[in-house]
Amino acid sequence: MHWLLSGPLSIEKLTVKIADLPASLQGKKLVQMSDFHYDGWCLSTAMLKRAIAVSNQAEPDLVLLTGDYVNANPKPIHKLALHLKNLQSRAGIYAILGNHDLCYQQSRGEITEALNNIGIKVLWNEIAYPFGSVLPLVGLADFYSREFNPVAVMNHLENHTPRIVLSHNPDTAELLQTWRVDLQLSGHTHGGQIVIPGFGPALQYYKKIVRKIPKKLRRRIPYFRGDKFVVHRWEWGQGFHKVGKNQLYINRGLGTYLPGRLFCPPEVTVITLQRE
């Protein structure tokens, strides 16, 4: 994707307060990247290299990747992995899969293996402990997957334990209010790609129009395949949000679909943890 269509890379920095965060984790730095859609078109190699350089310059304690590494065909994951192996992190690199990583029967296995082979641990309804038992990291299956089952994962954690949750689709934040979620990291939306200042993502205004388009034609429009319209809760299209007692951050992603981005640049997110 040419930079005129994607816009320059934005580095978003925020501090997230977590109740009961151990003193040993005060100031720990996380980097989040999402929605690469690496297929030779949606994300330029120059943008990808820039994002990796930004991440390394931040000297993160943890790097978290929140899905959609490819567009549909899983084969480009192998070229993407050649770049992602350059990521640096003190406590490791963890990833979840997105809906585009599940398009073909072999996609999940091929993408998981490619990432695991370069030291990126893919979580699928799993809990990891990069900082020890005091701050578990939960990685959920994609919301559209038949295996999305937060009950089986979240119920393994005591409610007094702070935790970070990786879930590709931010709509899951509504369901996850059943449990404590100190920080949920999501992607999926690309921020809407085209944002109307003062009004939000333009996509939310197209729903009524698009529902009148025949489904066969709708399948050719990336954002409107099926009836899901990317997300239902566009108020969570990007950035930081409080969802009940929980906290949610949505990364705008790196990849870009046509017709491009407007007031919605691709991003790398640098998050500093702070005790509340």
Stockholm file with secondary structure:
# STOCKHOLM 1.0

chainA/1-276         MHWLLSGPLSIEKLTVKIADLPASLQGKKLVQMSDFHYDGWCLSTAMLKRAIAVSNQAEPDLVLLTGDYVNANPKPIHKLALHLKNLQSRAGIYAILGNHDLCYQQSRGEITEALNNIGIKVLWNEIAYPFGSVLPLVGLADFYSREFNPVAVMNHLENHTPRIVLSHNPDTAELLQTWRVDLQLSGHTHGGQIVIPGFGPALQYYKKIVRKIPKKLRRRIPYFRGDKFVVHRWEWGQGFHKVGKNQLYINRGLGTYLPGRLFCPPEVTVITLQRE
#=GR chainA/1-276 SS CCHHHHCCCEEEEEEEEETTCCGGGTTCEEEEECCCCCSSSSSCHHHHHHHHHHHHHTCCSEEEEESCCSSSCSTTHHHHHHHHTTCCCSSCEEEECCGGGGSSTTHHHHHHHHHHHTTEEECSSEEECTTCTTSCEEECCCTTSTTCCHHHHHTTSCTTSCCEEECSSTTHHHHGGGSCCSEEEECSSGGGSBEETTTEEGGGGSHHHHTTSCHHHHTTSGGGSTTCCSCSCGGGSSEEEEETTEEEEECCCSCCCTTCCBSCCCEEEEEEEEEC
#=GC SS_cons         CCHHHHCCCEEEEEEEEETTCCGGGTTCEEEEECCCCCSSSSSCHHHHHHHHHHHHHTCCSEEEEESCCSSSCSTTHHHHHHHHTTCCCSSCEEEECCGGGGSSTTHHHHHHHHHHHTTEEECSSEEECTTCTTSCEEECCCTTSTTCCHHHHHTTSCTTSCCEEECSSTTHHHHGGGSCCSEEEECSSGGGSBEETTTEEGGGGSHHHHTTSCHHHHTTSGGGSTTCCSCSCGGGSSEEEEETTEEEEECCCSCCCTTCCBSCCCEEEEEEEEEC
//
